[in-house]
Amino acid sequence: DYFVKTIHEFANCRIQEGTKIHRFITKWMKAFNIGCNYDINSVGGEAHVVKILDNDNCPVNLADKGMGSIQLMMLLFRLATKMADRMRPTNRSSSTIIVEEPEQNLHPKLQSKLADLFFELNKTYGFNFIIETHSEYLVRRSQVIVAHENKKTSKDKRKKEWVNPFKVYYFPADGYPYDMEYASDGYFEKPFGKGFFNVSSELSLDLDRVEQGIYDERQD
């Protein structure tokens, strides 16, 4: 139902090819390796068929793509619908969009690109986001963006304040959520709780312990 509603509302926006919103969608389709363009056709005025076009303009039903591609297209359609709404002359309101686990079904490389997508939408189009995520890759990419933006700012003598487009709150299993507090170099002032960034390094250590014959699974 969510997919049907999202496509229906986006189709009703009647986004024309070559417009700012259309360029936004196709840019991120390419960035996320979904395709180069899309085509939406109405079926009996009740439903829509979405085709994804590759470099050779060969159409593939969106329903036949992987779940990651389908999920990303729904996100792009939903964001594009919000952009179209914001561009109406009568609409001057700000927008805060809540996104739950956008990294689901995505390769780690694509998870990291989500940070760039949300940053562009905030910087260029004025959208604010509240994002619930378990993705280490998305968080780490946000650190790189913060560091990169501040490198650029430091070269501009007219700008005295450092740039911090993100804020991360960590929710520990026990205790209260807390602000991780980005430093200007992208690193966090406060540590993540046990069970997030440390997991991959601890698994590597466990692999070494198994190789050395000193691993005891009871220590987990």
Backbone bond lengths (Angstrom), bond angles and torsions (degrees), N, CA, C in turn:
res aa  C-N    CA-C-N  psi(-1)  N-CA   C-N-CA  omega(-1)  CA-C   N-CA-C  phi
1 D - - - 1.457 - - 1.526 111.47 -
2 Y 1.339 115.78 -38.73 1.464 118.93 179.55 1.523 110.18 -64.60
3 F 1.347 117.08 -41.88 1.455 120.84 179.12 1.526 110.56 -61.94
4 V 1.320 116.35 -46.23 1.467 121.19 -178.91 1.525 110.59 -61.68
5 K 1.318 116.05 -45.05 1.468 120.50 -179.50 1.522 110.91 -64.19
6 T 1.334 116.94 -43.21 1.465 121.24 -178.74 1.527 111.14 -62.10
7 I 1.326 116.55 -47.79 1.465 120.65 -179.64 1.528 110.88 -65.11
8 H 1.326 116.47 -41.43 1.469 121.01 -179.43 1.533 110.55 -61.38
9 E 1.326 117.44 -46.90 1.461 120.55 -179.01 1.522 111.62 -66.71
10 F 1.346 116.07 -38.36 1.457 118.83 178.04 1.529 110.99 -66.44
11 A 1.337 117.03 -43.56 1.469 120.74 179.79 1.523 111.18 -60.12
12 N 1.318 116.86 -35.97 1.464 120.73 179.90 1.525 112.68 -68.66
13 C 1.339 117.30 -17.01 1.470 120.15 176.54 1.528 111.42 -72.90
14 R 1.338 115.64 -21.77 1.472 121.83 178.92 1.536 111.59 52.13
15 I 1.311 114.77 56.65 1.468 120.82 179.09 1.524 109.00 -70.21
16 Q 1.313 116.37 124.16 1.458 121.35 -179.31 1.528 111.02 -85.59
17 E 1.335 115.30 145.84 1.454 120.46 178.20 1.521 110.30 -64.13
18 G 1.325 115.54 136.77 1.461 120.83 -179.95 1.509 114.20 92.38
19 T 1.337 117.82 -8.97 1.458 120.31 178.24 1.522 110.05 -77.15
20 K 1.316 115.45 170.35 1.469 121.20 -177.95 1.530 111.31 -59.08
21 I 1.319 116.48 -42.80 1.467 119.88 -178.17 1.526 110.42 -69.66
22 H 1.326 116.88 -39.83 1.468 120.12 178.60 1.523 110.51 -63.02
23 R 1.320 116.85 -41.53 1.469 120.31 178.48 1.521 110.88 -64.55
24 F 1.324 116.33 -36.88 1.464 120.66 177.05 1.527 110.58 -60.90
25 I 1.326 117.09 -46.83 1.465 121.22 -178.01 1.523 110.74 -63.53
26 T 1.330 117.35 -49.96 1.463 120.10 -176.37 1.532 111.58 -67.62
27 K 1.322 117.04 -32.43 1.475 119.92 176.43 1.523 110.11 -59.57
28 W 1.324 117.02 -46.59 1.455 120.22 -176.33 1.517 112.05 -80.81
29 M 1.326 117.87 -23.80 1.464 119.46 170.47 1.524 110.25 -60.07
30 K 1.330 115.71 -44.13 1.465 120.43 179.08 1.526 110.74 -67.91
31 A 1.337 116.78 -41.35 1.466 120.43 -179.29 1.520 111.77 -61.78
32 F 1.333 116.31 -34.63 1.463 121.44 -178.76 1.536 112.73 -94.96
33 N 1.331 116.30 9.62 1.477 121.83 177.65 1.529 112.83 57.96
34 I 1.324 116.32 37.57 1.470 120.75 178.10 1.517 110.49 -88.85
35 G 1.312 117.01 -43.68 1.459 123.35 -176.63 1.510 109.41 167.22
36 C 1.328 116.35 -170.25 1.463 120.92 -177.54 1.524 113.26 -106.16
37 N 1.334 116.32 -22.55 1.458 119.65 -178.30 1.522 108.07 -162.32
38 Y 1.301 116.10 178.25 1.459 121.22 -178.94 1.524 109.67 -142.51
39 D 1.297 115.28 161.92 1.466 120.91 177.85 1.527 107.21 -143.36
40 I 1.331 116.10 132.91 1.464 121.17 -179.99 1.522 109.14 -121.61
41 N 1.319 116.04 126.04 1.466 121.45 177.80 1.515 110.07 -122.51
42 S 1.329 114.54 137.24 1.461 120.39 178.26 1.522 110.27 -80.21
43 V 1.325 116.12 141.66 1.459 122.24 178.00 1.521 107.91 -116.95
44 G 1.322 115.27 104.63 1.458 119.76 177.71 1.512 114.30 64.07
45 G 1.320 117.09 17.49 1.457 119.28 179.84 1.513 113.82 72.42
46 E 1.314 117.09 1.86 1.465 121.23 -176.14 1.525 112.54 -109.78
47 A 1.317 117.72 -36.75 1.462 122.26 -175.90 1.525 109.51 -133.19
48 H 1.326 115.00 173.82 1.453 120.90 -179.58 1.520 110.05 -134.79
49 V 1.324 115.05 144.42 1.464 121.71 173.91 1.520 107.42 -109.46
50 V 1.323 115.56 125.25 1.466 121.12 -179.07 1.525 109.11 -105.68
51 K 1.320 115.20 124.51 1.462 121.55 176.70 1.522 108.86 -109.78
52 I 1.328 115.71 139.87 1.463 121.78 174.88 1.521 107.89 -106.69
53 L 1.336 116.25 131.03 1.460 121.97 -177.76 1.520 110.15 -104.17
54 D 1.355 116.37 134.92 1.456 120.53 177.84 1.527 110.00 -94.13
55 N 1.311 117.39 -167.51 1.471 121.45 -177.26 1.520 113.07 -60.97
56 D 1.331 117.61 -27.97 1.465 122.20 179.93 1.521 112.02 -95.74
57 N 1.347 116.55 12.38 1.464 122.59 -177.80 1.527 112.65 61.12
58 C 1.320 116.42 24.93 1.463 119.96 175.03 1.523 108.91 -81.14
59 P 1.338 118.08 122.87 1.467 119.99 -176.27 1.526 112.46 -83.34
60 V 1.324 114.84 141.22 1.462 122.52 174.30 1.519 107.41 -131.92
61 N 1.316 116.97 132.85 1.455 119.73 177.28 1.527 109.81 -58.86
62 L 1.326 116.13 133.81 1.458 119.55 177.30 1.523 110.66 -56.67
63 A 1.326 116.64 -35.08 1.462 120.87 -179.61 1.518 112.57 -63.23
64 D 1.348 117.14 -20.13 1.465 121.05 179.99 1.529 112.68 -93.46
65 K 1.329 116.54 -1.45 1.465 120.09 176.06 1.523 109.19 -82.07
66 G 1.328 116.50 170.18 1.458 120.18 177.83 1.519 111.57 -68.21
67 M 1.325 116.14 161.66 1.463 120.68 -178.13 1.523 111.34 -60.87
68 G 1.330 117.12 -33.94 1.459 119.20 178.50 1.522 111.80 -62.72
69 S 1.340 116.51 -44.26 1.467 120.65 179.33 1.527 111.02 -65.85
70 I 1.327 116.63 -41.02 1.465 120.43 179.09 1.528 110.02 -62.24
71 Q 1.313 115.55 -46.03 1.461 120.09 -179.17 1.520 111.27 -62.03
72 L 1.337 117.44 -42.30 1.456 120.78 179.86 1.524 111.96 -66.00
73 M 1.335 116.93 -39.24 1.465 119.09 178.10 1.515 110.96 -64.83
74 M 1.327 117.25 -37.34 1.469 119.48 176.45 1.524 110.29 -63.34
75 L 1.338 116.12 -39.85 1.459 119.93 177.99 1.522 110.87 -64.33
76 L 1.340 116.89 -45.02 1.468 120.33 179.88 1.523 111.62 -65.12
77 F 1.333 117.28 -41.77 1.471 120.20 177.35 1.522 111.12 -62.53
78 R 1.330 116.16 -42.14 1.462 119.76 -179.35 1.526 110.56 -65.68
79 L 1.323 117.03 -43.21 1.462 120.73 178.63 1.529 111.05 -65.27
80 A 1.338 116.39 -40.69 1.463 120.42 179.29 1.529 110.94 -63.70
81 T 1.324 116.50 -37.26 1.470 120.52 177.11 1.521 110.63 -63.15
82 K 1.336 116.02 -40.89 1.465 120.25 177.36 1.522 110.68 -66.01
83 M 1.331 116.55 -38.07 1.463 120.11 178.36 1.521 110.74 -63.93
84 A 1.327 116.62 -43.41 1.465 120.66 179.32 1.523 110.62 -62.18
85 D 1.323 116.23 -38.40 1.464 120.63 179.32 1.519 110.86 -66.19
86 R 1.349 116.01 -39.62 1.461 120.24 -179.76 1.524 112.18 -67.00
87 M 1.333 117.03 -26.29 1.455 120.67 -176.44 1.530 113.35 -82.12
88 R 1.325 116.60 -6.36 1.461 118.74 177.48 1.525 109.84 -67.26
89 P 1.340 117.85 138.11 1.473 121.09 -176.89 1.524 113.24 -57.22
90 T 1.329 117.38 -29.93 1.463 120.45 -176.17 1.522 113.08 -85.50
91 N 1.319 117.14 -6.33 1.465 120.47 -175.91 1.526 109.70 -106.93
92 R 1.311 116.53 113.66 1.457 121.66 178.38 1.536 111.41 -122.94
93 S 1.316 116.51 12.34 1.454 120.42 -176.50 1.530 111.23 -78.05
94 S 1.320 115.76 152.86 1.458 120.58 174.54 1.523 108.43 -82.36
95 S 1.328 115.86 162.01 1.455 119.90 -176.73 1.519 110.74 -129.78
96 T 1.327 115.96 132.51 1.455 122.58 170.61 1.520 107.09 -118.95
97 I 1.320 116.17 123.11 1.462 122.02 -175.16 1.521 108.70 -111.33
98 I 1.326 115.99 130.95 1.461 122.03 178.17 1.522 109.03 -99.83
99 V 1.333 116.52 126.62 1.463 121.89 -178.32 1.526 108.42 -125.25
100 E 1.321 115.94 127.09 1.463 120.68 -179.48 1.527 111.00 -103.70
101 E 1.305 116.37 119.29 1.454 124.54 175.83 1.537 113.28 44.43
102 P 1.324 117.44 62.88 1.474 120.15 -179.97 1.520 112.98 -66.31
103 E 1.333 117.41 -13.10 1.466 120.98 -176.82 1.521 113.83 -81.96
104 Q 1.322 118.77 -4.70 1.460 120.31 -176.90 1.528 111.57 -57.69
105 N 1.327 115.56 136.18 1.466 123.78 176.27 1.534 113.73 67.78
106 L 1.333 117.63 13.92 1.464 120.14 -177.18 1.526 111.86 -108.52
107 H 1.331 115.28 144.05 1.462 122.74 172.24 1.529 108.19 -61.98
108 P 1.345 118.59 146.40 1.465 120.73 -179.86 1.525 114.61 -50.83
109 K 1.337 117.53 -38.86 1.470 120.31 179.71 1.524 110.66 -61.91
110 L 1.328 116.20 -39.75 1.461 119.82 -179.83 1.518 111.26 -74.88
111 Q 1.327 116.81 -31.46 1.466 119.55 175.33 1.523 110.33 -58.49
112 S 1.318 116.47 -41.88 1.467 120.12 -178.60 1.527 110.98 -65.52
113 K 1.340 117.41 -33.08 1.464 120.95 -179.26 1.525 112.55 -66.99
114 L 1.325 116.93 -20.60 1.463 119.84 177.41 1.522 111.05 -59.16
115 A 1.328 116.76 -35.56 1.464 119.92 178.62 1.524 110.64 -61.77
116 D 1.334 117.07 -39.78 1.469 120.71 178.04 1.523 111.24 -66.69
117 L 1.325 116.38 -38.61 1.470 120.62 178.51 1.523 110.63 -61.62
118 F 1.329 117.23 -49.88 1.461 120.63 -178.02 1.525 111.29 -67.13
119 F 1.327 116.46 -34.71 1.465 119.93 178.21 1.523 110.89 -65.68
120 E 1.324 117.27 -44.08 1.466 120.15 178.63 1.522 111.59 -62.05
121 L 1.322 116.33 -43.06 1.461 119.94 -179.09 1.526 111.58 -65.10
122 N 1.318 116.41 -32.65 1.461 119.83 177.59 1.526 110.99 -74.85
123 K 1.317 116.45 -47.04 1.464 120.97 -174.76 1.522 112.62 -72.49
124 T 1.329 116.75 -41.10 1.464 120.64 -173.67 1.524 113.11 -91.56
125 Y 1.331 116.38 -36.35 1.461 119.73 -172.60 1.531 114.10 -114.95
126 G 1.324 117.05 -3.24 1.458 119.98 173.69 1.518 116.02 78.32
127 F 1.333 117.65 17.19 1.454 119.84 177.41 1.532 110.48 -82.58
128 N 1.311 115.51 141.93 1.455 121.47 172.00 1.518 108.85 -107.82
129 F 1.331 116.69 149.10 1.454 120.90 -176.79 1.524 111.82 -130.56
130 I 1.316 114.73 143.40 1.458 122.48 164.52 1.522 105.13 -115.26
131 I 1.334 116.94 115.88 1.464 121.22 -172.65 1.521 109.47 -120.54
132 E 1.312 116.19 125.44 1.461 121.62 174.13 1.515 107.01 -98.67
133 T 1.323 116.89 120.95 1.463 119.39 -174.42 1.519 111.41 -145.69
134 H 1.341 114.84 152.81 1.458 122.07 170.44 1.533 110.13 -113.33
135 S 1.322 116.92 10.71 1.459 121.30 -172.69 1.529 112.07 -85.60
136 E 1.319 115.70 113.16 1.461 120.77 173.97 1.525 110.11 -63.41
137 Y 1.343 116.84 -33.67 1.468 121.21 -175.57 1.529 111.32 -69.98
138 L 1.311 116.44 -38.94 1.463 120.21 177.39 1.528 109.78 -64.07
139 V 1.334 116.39 -44.92 1.462 120.80 -178.83 1.529 110.87 -64.94
140 R 1.327 116.65 -44.54 1.472 119.66 -179.00 1.529 111.35 -64.06
141 R 1.327 117.09 -37.55 1.461 119.68 178.09 1.530 110.34 -65.44
142 S 1.320 117.22 -36.30 1.467 119.43 177.49 1.524 110.63 -61.90
143 Q 1.334 117.35 -34.71 1.459 120.81 177.17 1.526 110.94 -63.93
144 V 1.331 116.38 -41.19 1.466 120.84 178.91 1.524 110.40 -63.81
145 I 1.328 116.73 -41.29 1.465 120.57 -179.96 1.523 110.59 -63.45
146 V 1.333 116.98 -43.96 1.461 120.77 178.58 1.529 110.37 -59.54
147 A 1.339 116.81 -47.34 1.464 120.61 179.80 1.522 111.50 -61.90
148 H 1.337 116.31 -43.57 1.468 120.68 -178.03 1.527 111.11 -65.13
149 E 1.334 116.98 -43.97 1.464 120.56 -179.77 1.528 110.89 -62.65
150 N 1.314 117.05 -36.97 1.456 119.52 -179.15 1.520 112.48 -75.76
151 K 1.326 117.01 -27.34 1.464 119.53 172.70 1.525 110.20 -63.28
152 K 1.344 114.79 -41.85 1.467 118.93 178.93 1.522 110.76 -67.11
153 T 1.337 116.36 -40.60 1.460 120.67 -178.35 1.525 111.37 -65.60
154 S 1.335 116.38 -37.52 1.460 120.22 -178.11 1.524 112.21 -64.51
155 K 1.331 117.13 -23.16 1.462 121.60 179.32 1.530 112.06 -83.70
156 D 1.335 115.77 -14.90 1.460 120.80 179.43 1.528 108.20 -98.52
157 K 1.311 117.53 105.08 1.457 121.83 -175.15 1.527 112.54 -66.49
158 R 1.324 117.44 -16.25 1.456 119.88 179.48 1.521 111.80 -76.26
159 K 1.334 117.07 -20.12 1.460 121.23 -178.62 1.527 109.64 -103.59
160 K 1.319 115.71 118.62 1.452 120.80 -176.47 1.531 112.45 -98.80
161 E 1.329 116.99 -24.84 1.453 120.31 -177.27 1.524 110.58 -95.40
162 W 1.323 116.07 142.69 1.457 120.47 179.28 1.522 110.44 -79.96
163 V 1.320 115.15 157.21 1.459 122.28 -173.20 1.520 110.13 -95.87
164 N 1.325 116.68 131.19 1.457 121.05 177.36 1.531 109.01 -137.73
165 P 1.334 117.34 84.26 1.469 120.02 -176.51 1.525 113.81 -76.42
166 F 1.344 117.85 -11.57 1.462 121.29 -176.67 1.529 111.31 -118.93
167 K 1.307 115.10 158.52 1.452 122.30 169.90 1.520 106.95 -143.82
168 V 1.319 117.14 128.83 1.462 121.92 -177.87 1.525 109.77 -115.79
169 Y 1.320 114.98 125.45 1.457 121.06 171.87 1.527 108.24 -107.56
170 Y 1.315 115.42 129.57 1.467 120.67 177.94 1.528 109.05 -99.43
171 F 1.338 114.89 132.88 1.454 121.55 179.52 1.533 108.60 -107.01
172 P 1.327 118.20 99.39 1.466 119.99 -179.61 1.525 111.22 -73.02
173 A 1.326 115.43 159.39 1.461 119.51 177.94 1.523 110.60 -62.31
174 D 1.319 116.08 -37.28 1.462 121.75 176.58 1.520 108.57 -123.22
175 G 1.305 116.43 136.40 1.456 119.39 179.50 1.515 112.28 104.45
176 Y 1.320 115.69 -167.12 1.456 122.37 -174.09 1.528 111.52 -106.51
177 P 1.338 117.62 150.33 1.474 120.58 175.80 1.527 110.58 -60.43
178 Y 1.328 115.90 149.10 1.454 119.09 177.83 1.524 110.22 -144.13
179 D 1.334 114.52 152.60 1.466 122.94 179.65 1.526 108.81 -75.07
180 M 1.347 116.68 127.17 1.463 120.31 -179.85 1.527 112.30 -72.46
181 E 1.326 118.06 -22.45 1.472 124.34 175.39 1.534 113.33 60.06
182 Y 1.330 115.37 92.20 1.463 120.57 175.22 1.527 110.68 -64.94
183 A 1.307 116.56 138.47 1.460 121.30 165.99 1.526 107.79 -89.63
184 S 1.317 116.99 169.24 1.463 120.37 -176.89 1.529 112.66 -65.91
185 D 1.358 116.99 -20.17 1.465 120.00 178.12 1.523 112.64 -90.50
186 G 1.336 116.94 7.08 1.456 121.02 176.94 1.513 114.62 92.44
187 Y 1.306 117.95 -15.86 1.462 120.37 178.85 1.533 110.04 -77.10
188 F 1.326 115.69 158.33 1.458 120.07 179.52 1.522 110.66 -91.17
189 E 1.324 115.02 142.36 1.456 120.44 177.51 1.528 111.25 -75.55
190 K 1.334 116.48 -27.87 1.459 121.07 -178.37 1.528 109.94 -116.00
191 P 1.319 117.79 150.42 1.466 120.79 -177.59 1.524 112.36 -83.81
192 F 1.326 115.53 150.72 1.454 119.84 169.27 1.523 108.91 -70.25
193 G 1.329 115.71 150.93 1.450 119.72 175.25 1.520 111.00 -70.76
194 K 1.297 116.52 165.42 1.456 122.30 -179.29 1.527 109.67 -62.98
195 G 1.333 116.03 133.11 1.459 120.66 177.89 1.514 114.22 111.90
196 F 1.347 117.89 7.73 1.472 119.31 178.70 1.523 110.01 -123.50
197 F 1.328 118.93 -91.14 1.458 121.15 -177.66 1.526 112.19 -66.55
198 N 1.313 117.33 -25.78 1.463 120.05 -173.71 1.522 113.74 -80.42
199 V 1.341 117.98 -13.95 1.467 120.92 -171.50 1.522 111.96 -63.60
200 S 1.334 118.24 -47.58 1.469 120.64 -176.56 1.528 111.00 -63.55
201 S 1.330 117.56 -41.08 1.470 119.56 179.92 1.526 110.79 -68.32
202 E 1.324 118.15 -36.97 1.464 120.54 179.46 1.532 111.47 -68.85
203 L 1.328 116.99 -34.73 1.462 119.48 176.39 1.530 111.08 -65.54
204 S 1.338 116.30 -37.02 1.472 119.88 176.18 1.524 110.74 -63.42
205 L 1.332 115.72 -39.77 1.459 119.64 177.58 1.528 111.08 -66.39
206 D 1.336 116.58 -38.46 1.464 120.20 177.55 1.523 110.90 -62.35
207 L 1.344 116.16 -39.10 1.464 120.48 178.55 1.531 110.25 -61.30
208 D 1.336 116.11 -41.92 1.464 120.16 177.66 1.530 110.72 -64.49
209 R 1.324 116.45 -39.02 1.471 119.97 -179.14 1.526 110.94 -66.18
210 V 1.342 116.25 -39.00 1.463 119.48 177.48 1.515 110.05 -62.68
211 E 1.340 116.61 -43.59 1.460 121.72 179.85 1.532 111.06 -60.70
212 Q 1.333 114.71 -35.88 1.457 119.81 -178.14 1.530 112.75 -87.14
213 G 1.336 116.65 -4.50 1.455 121.07 178.18 1.508 114.54 75.99
214 I 1.335 117.54 23.16 1.471 120.38 -178.72 1.526 111.42 -118.52
215 Y 1.317 116.92 16.48 1.472 120.27 -177.79 1.520 110.27 -84.45
216 D 1.303 116.54 133.23 1.459 123.25 176.04 1.522 107.52 -126.71
217 E 1.342 117.02 112.16 1.465 119.84 -174.72 1.518 112.33 -66.21
218 R 1.343 117.76 -14.67 1.449 118.92 178.57 1.521 112.33 -69.53
219 Q 1.356 116.63 -18.47 1.454 119.60 179.89 1.519 112.06 -71.60
220 D 1.351 117.39 -15.15 1.459 119.97 178.11 1.522 110.84 -74.55
